[in-house]
Amino acid sequence: MEMTARNLHPNSKTENRNCGVVINRNGGDTTEITVPLSKQGKRIAPIEGDNLYRLRDRKFLLEDKKRLCAWALGTALLGILLMILHTELCPVVYPPGSVYAFIINCLISLSTGCLLVLIVAFHYKDIRLFTIDHNQVDWRIAMTSQRVLGISLELMVCAIHPITTYWGPEMGTPEPAIDGVREGQGGSEGNSSAPLCSSTKHRDALLDPELLLSCLMFLRLYLVHRAILLHSKVLLSASYRSIGSLNNINFTFRFVLKVLMNKYPGRTLLVFILFFWLSASWLLTLCERQIQVNTGHMGTALWLIAITFLTVGYGDVSPQTVCGKVVCLFTGVMGVACTAMLVAVMTKRLALNKGEKHVHYFMMDIQISKRIRHAAANVLRECWLLHRTNLGKRNFGEHRRHQRSLLEAIRIFRYLRLKQRKLRDYASEMVDLSKMQMIMCDLSANWNNSYRELEQRIVSMEQKLDELGRCLNHTSEMLAIAVHRYGADNR
């Protein structure tokens, strides 16, 4: 892979070519030790210039990456849509070996080739961006084993598409009828054909290579997370990036997903659940359609995926193939995960905010205070009634009744006091502690200002006292002079 050279300033400094270290010795000498990052006279991708030009190149590369990622996602979706169209139309609309089937398969292969080219171009831009971020080092440094493995895996996933049609039956020769189609039985509601233009019929759907490759084409949807990351407002905002770099935050898809779940939780979950529901239902019909069962129809598949996603499982319908069982198992796992996220979102939505908590706890405290006053009054009343009973006639039944009432009133009073104490302890949360900390900071700032003002006033008073002392000294001197003159005149 060869990078393009761009010489913007011929007489620019050469500190980007070597890494220099200056060592100070005792004699005052300075020795510079240079460590070259690449071979002398042979430099790959020497995009030279100031940091301004590097930032400009980085901006252009980011724009190219966004554009290539969008085109790659669109090409991947186009290939999946062509595969779904071919699956639904063949052999209902056109026979398996017809020219239309061959054209659609050629279009799927063409979209796959374009997707591979776009993936390679995307990683080429990513490697160039790496060289700019790391001060124009050799591009081969960026080719780590992890990066090479990731690129190879992406190309392998994107290259998957149904290719068995090319060596299937001859074009124009209709495929031999399948048992259910030839005999006119085994299917219902007109769905008696094989799922794809396959020449054989297998009991296990995973043994059909064309069916397996068609299902694996949905792995291309991994490009969605990359497109969301590169087109998100979090990554495009300079403020987000600046504050994130100061706090050592990596802008990954997980961070962007957390931001989306915090800002638009309902919308994000709804889009994901609807897309997963439709995709899983279609995959289930694709797996189950070959053995002519009820789950091979879209309506039944939608119902089965829904009850499996919600972890209900009525048991009225069930998958019959291994492929269908795998789809239902994955649906159940995703249903549990989405249920957990939905519970977290609903808990956050139903929780009281800071102002609502203060209002609620304040009103509950007022109500409990009123009940405590009533309970204290009841205790005093029962004490008085018991005392009056002791002063009166010796009626032991009434005396025991008032004792029981007094003990009950004391129990209610203690219970309400304990409830009030628990409420006040629960109201002292971290939010209130942070508010108290802010109040204490404000008080400390006010005290510091008052202390400074007091110091200024003390300094001004000291200056005035010094001036007053000088005035008194001057007055005493003038009085002494006046007394001396007066004595001299009297003589």
C-alpha positions in Angstrom: 0.0 0.0 0.0 1.6 3.3 -1.1 0.6 6.7 0.4 0.5 9.9 -1.6 3.1 12.5 -1.1 2.3 16.2 -0.5 5.1 18.8 -0.3 3.5 21.9 1.0 6.6 23.8 2.2 10.0 22.9 0.7 11.9 24.9 3.2 10.0 23.7 6.3 11.6 22.4 9.3 12.7 18.8 9.4 11.9 18.0 13.0 9.1 15.6 11.8 11.6 13.3 10.1 13.6 12.4 13.2 12.9 12.1 16.9 15.5 14.3 18.7 16.6 14.2 22.4 18.9 17.0 23.8 21.2 16.0 26.8 22.8 18.7 28.9 26.3 17.9 30.2 28.3 19.4 33.0 30.5 21.4 30.7 27.5 23.2 29.2 27.6 21.2 26.0 24.5 20.0 24.4 24.4 16.8 22.3 21.4 15.9 20.1 20.6 12.2 19.6 18.3 11.5 16.7 16.3 8.3 16.3 15.0 7.9 12.7 11.4 6.5 12.4 11.9 5.4 8.9 14.8 4.7 6.5 16.9 7.7 5.3 16.1 8.7 1.8 13.0 6.5 1.6 10.0 7.9 3.3 6.4 6.7 2.9 3.5 9.2 2.9 5.6 12.3 3.7 2.7 14.7 4.2 4.8 17.6 5.4 3.8 21.0 6.7 2.6 22.7 9.8 -0.1 21.4 12.1 -2.7 23.5 10.3 -2.2 21.4 7.1 -2.2 18.2 9.1 -5.5 19.2 10.7 -7.0 20.0 7.3 -5.9 16.6 5.9 -7.4 14.9 9.0 -10.7 16.7 8.4 -10.8 15.6 4.8 -10.0 12.0 5.8 -12.8 11.9 8.4 -15.2 13.2 5.8 -14.1 10.5 3.4 -14.5 7.8 6.0 -18.1 9.0 6.7 -18.9 9.0 3.1 -17.4 5.5 2.5 -19.1 4.1 5.5 -22.5 5.4 4.3 -22.0 4.0 0.8 -20.9 0.6 2.3 -24.0 0.4 4.5 -26.2 1.3 1.5 -24.5 -1.4 -0.7 -24.9 -4.0 2.1 -28.6 -3.2 2.5 -29.0 -3.4 -1.3 -27.5 -6.8 -1.4 -29.8 -8.0 1.5 -32.9 -6.6 -0.2 -32.0 -8.3 -3.5 -31.5 -11.6 -1.7 -34.9 -11.2 0.0 -36.5 -10.3 -3.3 -35.0 -13.4 -5.0 -36.1 -15.6 -2.1 -39.7 -14.5 -2.3 -40.0 -14.4 -6.1 -38.3 -17.7 -6.9 -39.9 -20.1 -7.9 -43.3 -18.5 -7.4 -42.9 -15.8 -10.1 -40.1 -17.2 -12.3 -38.6 -20.7 -12.5 -35.3 -21.4 -10.7 -33.1 -21.6 -13.9 -34.6 -18.6 -15.7 -32.7 -15.5 -16.8 -34.3 -13.4 -14.1 -32.9 -15.5 -11.4 -29.5 -15.3 -13.0 -29.7 -11.5 -13.3 -30.7 -11.1 -9.7 -27.9 -13.3 -8.5 -25.4 -11.4 -10.7 -26.7 -8.1 -9.1 -26.1 -9.6 -5.6 -22.6 -10.6 -6.6 -21.9 -7.2 -8.1 -23.2 -5.5 -4.9 -20.9 -7.8 -2.9 -17.9 -6.9 -5.0 -18.6 -3.1 -4.6 -19.0 -3.6 -0.9 -15.6 -5.3 -0.6 -14.0 -2.4 -2.6 -15.7 0.1 -0.2 -14.4 -1.8 2.8 -10.9 -1.8 1.5 -11.1 2.0 0.7 -12.5 2.7 4.2 -9.5 0.9 5.9 -7.1 2.7 3.5 -8.4 6.0 4.8 -8.3 4.8 8.3 -4.6 3.9 7.9 -3.8 7.3 6.4 -5.6 8.9 9.4 -3.4 6.8 11.7 -0.2 8.0 10.0 -1.3 11.7 10.4 -2.3 11.2 14.0 1.1 9.7 14.8 3.3 12.3 13.1 3.7 10.7 9.6 5.2 7.3 10.6 5.5 4.4 8.2 2.1 3.0 7.3 3.3 -0.5 8.0 3.4 0.3 11.7 -0.4 0.6 11.6 -0.8 -2.9 10.2 -0.8 -4.7 13.6 -2.0 -8.3 13.9 -5.3 -7.1 15.4 -6.0 -4.7 12.6 -5.1 -7.3 9.9 -7.4 -9.9 11.6 -10.2 -7.4 11.8 -9.9 -6.4 8.1 -9.8 -10.1 7.1 -12.8 -10.9 9.1 -14.8 -8.0 7.7 -13.9 -9.0 4.1 -14.9 -12.6 4.9 -18.3 -11.6 6.4 -19.1 -9.1 3.5 -18.1 -11.7 0.9 -20.8 -14.1 2.0 -23.7 -14.4 -0.4 -25.6 -17.2 -2.2 -23.4 -18.4 -5.1 -24.8 -22.0 -5.5 -27.1 -20.8 -8.3 -24.2 -20.4 -10.7 -23.5 -24.1 -10.7 -27.1 -25.2 -10.3 -29.4 -26.3 -13.1 -29.0 -24.9 -16.5 -30.6 -21.6 -17.3 -34.0 -21.9 -18.9 -34.5 -25.4 -17.6 -37.1 -25.5 -14.9 -36.0 -27.3 -11.7 -37.6 -30.6 -10.9 -40.7 -30.2 -8.8 -40.4 -30.8 -5.1 -42.6 -33.4 -3.5 -45.0 -30.9 -2.1 -45.3 -29.0 -5.4 -45.5 -32.0 -7.7 -48.1 -33.8 -5.6 -50.0 -30.6 -4.8 -49.8 -31.3 -1.1 -47.6 -30.7 1.9 -48.2 -27.0 1.8 -51.0 -24.7 2.6 -52.2 -21.3 1.4 -50.1 -21.5 -1.8 -46.8 -21.7 0.1 -45.6 -25.1 -1.3 -42.3 -24.1 -2.9 -38.8 -24.4 -1.6 -37.4 -21.3 0.1 -34.7 -20.6 -2.5 -33.9 -21.8 -6.0 -32.4 -24.9 -4.6 -32.2 -28.1 -6.5 -32.5 -30.4 -3.5 -34.6 -30.5 -0.4 -33.1 -31.2 3.0 -34.9 -32.0 6.2 -32.4 -29.8 8.1 -32.3 -26.3 6.7 -28.7 -25.8 7.8 -27.7 -28.4 5.2 -28.9 -26.2 2.3 -25.8 -24.1 1.4 -27.8 -21.4 -0.4 -30.2 -21.0 2.5 -27.3 -20.9 5.0 -25.4 -18.3 2.9 -28.6 -16.2 2.6 -29.1 -16.1 6.3 -25.4 -15.2 6.9 -25.8 -12.2 4.7 -27.5 -10.4 7.7 -24.1 -10.3 9.3 -23.4 -7.3 7.1 -25.6 -5.3 9.4 -22.5 -4.8 11.7 -21.9 -1.7 9.5 -24.8 0.0 11.2 -22.9 0.6 14.4 -20.0 2.1 12.5 -22.4 4.4 10.5 -24.1 5.5 13.8 -20.7 6.2 15.3 -19.3 8.3 12.4 -22.5 10.2 11.8 -23.4 10.9 15.5 -23.5 14.4 16.8 -21.3 13.3 19.7 -18.4 12.6 17.4 -19.0 15.6 15.1 -19.2 18.1 18.0 -15.9 19.8 18.8 -17.1 20.5 22.3 -17.8 16.9 23.0 -14.4 15.9 21.7 -12.6 18.5 23.7 -14.2 17.7 27.0 -13.9 14.0 26.3 -10.2 14.3 25.7 -9.8 16.2 28.9 -11.6 13.4 30.8 -9.9 10.5 29.0 -13.2 9.4 27.3 -13.0 7.2 24.2 -15.7 7.9 21.7 -16.7 4.4 20.9 -20.0 2.9 19.8 -20.8 2.0 23.4 -20.5 5.6 24.5 -22.7 6.8 21.6 -25.3 4.1 22.4 -25.3 5.2 26.1 -25.9 8.8 25.0 -28.8 7.7 22.7 -30.3 5.6 25.4 -30.2 8.6 27.8 -31.6 11.1 25.3 -34.0 9.0 23.3 -34.6 5.7 25.2 -38.1 5.0 23.9 -37.3 5.8 20.3 -34.1 3.8 20.2 -35.7 0.7 21.8 -38.7 0.9 19.5 -36.6 1.0 16.3 -34.4 -1.8 17.4 -37.3 -4.1 18.5 -39.3 -3.5 15.3 -36.3 -4.2 13.1 -35.3 -7.3 15.0 -38.9 -8.6 15.1 -39.3 -8.3 11.3 -35.8 -9.7 10.5 -36.1 -12.7 12.9 -39.6 -13.5 11.6 -38.5 -13.5 8.0 -35.5 -15.7 8.9 -37.8 -18.1 10.7 -40.1 -18.4 7.6 -37.0 -19.0 5.5 -35.9 -21.8 7.7 -39.3 -23.4 8.2 -40.7 -23.0 4.7 -38.7 -25.9 3.3 -40.4 -28.6 5.3 -43.9 -27.2 4.8 -45.0 -26.4 8.4 -47.2 -23.7 9.8 -44.2 -21.6 11.0 -43.2 -21.2 7.3 -45.9 -18.5 7.0 -45.1 -14.9 7.9 -48.1 -14.4 10.2 -47.3 -17.5 12.3 -43.7 -16.6 12.4 -44.5 -13.1 13.6 -46.6 -14.6 16.4 -43.9 -17.1 17.4 -41.1 -14.5 17.4 -43.3 -12.1 19.5 -44.1 -14.6 22.2 -40.6 -15.9 22.3 -39.2 -12.3 22.5 -41.6 -11.6 25.4 -40.5 -14.9 27.1 -44.2 -16.0 27.2 -44.0 -19.2 25.2 -47.6 -20.5 24.9 -46.4 -23.6 23.1 -49.1 -23.5 20.4 -46.5 -23.3 17.7 -42.8 -24.3 17.8 -39.9 -24.4 15.3 -39.2 -27.8 13.6 -35.8 -27.2 12.0 -32.4 -26.6 13.6 -32.2 -23.2 11.9 -35.5 -22.2 13.3 -34.6 -23.3 16.8 -31.4 -21.2 16.6 -33.4 -18.2 15.5 -35.9 -18.6 18.4 -33.1 -19.1 20.9 -31.4 -15.9 19.8 -34.7 -14.2 19.9 -35.3 -15.2 23.5 -31.8 -14.0 24.6 -32.4 -10.6 22.9 -35.9 -10.5 24.5 -34.4 -10.8 28.0 -31.8 -8.1 27.2 -34.4 -5.7 25.8 -36.7 -6.4 28.8 -33.8 -5.5 31.2 -33.2 -2.2 29.3 -36.9 -1.4 29.2 -37.1 -1.9 33.0 -34.1 0.4 33.5 -35.7 3.1 31.2 -39.1 2.8 33.0 -37.4 3.0 36.4 -35.6 6.1 35.4 -38.7 7.7 34.0 -40.8 6.9 37.0 -38.2 8.1 39.5 -38.9 11.5 41.2 -36.5 14.3 40.3 -34.9 16.6 42.9 -37.7 19.1 43.2 -40.4 16.4 43.3 -38.5 14.5 46.0 -38.3 17.7 48.2 -42.0 18.4 47.8 -43.0 14.8 48.5 -40.8 14.4 51.6 -41.8 17.9 52.9 -45.5 17.0 52.7 -45.0 13.6 54.2 -43.0 15.2 57.1 -45.8 17.6 57.7 -48.4 14.8 57.8 -46.3 12.7 60.2 -45.7 15.7 62.4 -49.5 16.2 62.7 -50.0 12.5 63.5 -47.3 12.7 66.2 -49.0 15.7 67.8 -52.3 13.8 67.8 -50.6 10.7 69.2 -49.0 12.8 72.0 -52.3 14.3 72.8 -53.8 10.9 73.1 -51.1 9.8 75.4 -51.8 12.7 77.7 -55.5 12.1 77.6 -55.1 8.4 78.5 -52.8 9.4 81.3 -55.3 11.8 82.7 -58.2 9.3 82.4 -56.1 6.6 84.2 -55.2 9.1 87.0 -58.8 10.0 87.4 -59.8 6.4 87.6 -57.2 5.9 90.4 -58.6 8.8 92.4 -62.2 7.6 92.0 -63.9 4.3 92.9 -62.0 1.1 92.7 -63.3 -0.1 89.3 -60.6 -2.6 88.2 -62.2 -3.2 84.8 -62.2 0.4 83.8 -58.7 0.7 85.2 -57.4 -2.1 83.0 -59.1 -0.7 80.0 -57.4 2.7 80.4 -54.1 1.0 81.0 -54.5 -0.9 77.7 -55.5 2.4 75.9 -52.4 4.2 77.4 -50.0 1.5 76.3 -51.6 1.5 72.7 -51.3 5.3 72.5 -47.6 5.1 73.6 -46.9 2.4 71.0 -48.5 4.5 68.2 -46.5 7.6 69.4 -43.2 5.6 69.3 -44.0 4.1 65.9 -44.7 7.6 64.4 -41.5 9.0 65.8 -39.5 6.1 64.3 -41.2 6.6 60.9 -40.4 10.3 61.0 -36.7 9.5 61.8 -36.5 7.0 58.9 -38.1 9.6 56.5 -35.6 12.2 57.4 -32.7 9.8 57.1 -34.0 8.7 53.7 -34.4 12.3 52.6 -30.7 13.0 53.3 -29.4 11.6 50.0 -26.4 12.5 48.0 -28.3 15.1 46.1 -29.1 16.9 49.4 -25.5 16.5 50.5 -24.2 18.0 47.3 -26.7 20.9 47.8 -25.4 21.3 51.4 -21.9 21.3 50.1 -22.7 24.1 47.6 -24.3 26.1 50.4 -21.3 25.6 52.6 -19.0 26.7 49.7 -21.1 29.9 49.3 -20.9 30.6 53.0 -17.2 30.1 53.0 -16.8 32.5 50.0 -19.0 35.1 51.9 -16.9 34.6 55.0 -13.7 35.1 53.0 -15.1 38.3 51.4 -16.1 39.6 54.8 -12.7 38.8 56.2 -11.0 40.7 53.4 -13.3 43.7 54.0 -12.5 43.5 57.7 -8.7 43.4 57.0 -9.1 46.4 54.7 -11.0 48.3 57.4 -8.4 47.4 60.0 -5.6 48.6 57.7 -7.5 51.9 57.1 -8.0 52.3 60.8 -4.3 51.8 61.4 -3.5 54.4 58.8 -5.9 56.9 60.4 -4.5 56.1 63.9 -1.0 56.8 62.6 -2.1 60.0 61.0 -3.9 61.0 64.3 -0.7 60.2 66.2 1.3 62.5 63.9 -1.3 65.2 64.3 -1.1 64.9 68.1 2.7 65.1 68.0 2.6 68.1 65.8 0.0 69.7 68.2 2.1 69.0 71.2 5.1 70.6 69.5 3.1 73.7 68.6 1.8 73.9 72.2 5.4 73.6 73.6 6.5 76.4 71.2 3.6 78.6 72.2 4.2 78.0 76.0 7.9 78.8 75.5 7.1 82.0 73.6 4.6 83.0 76.3 7.1 82.5 79.1 9.7 84.6 77.2 7.2 87.4 76.7 6.4 87.5 80.4 10.0 87.9 81.4 
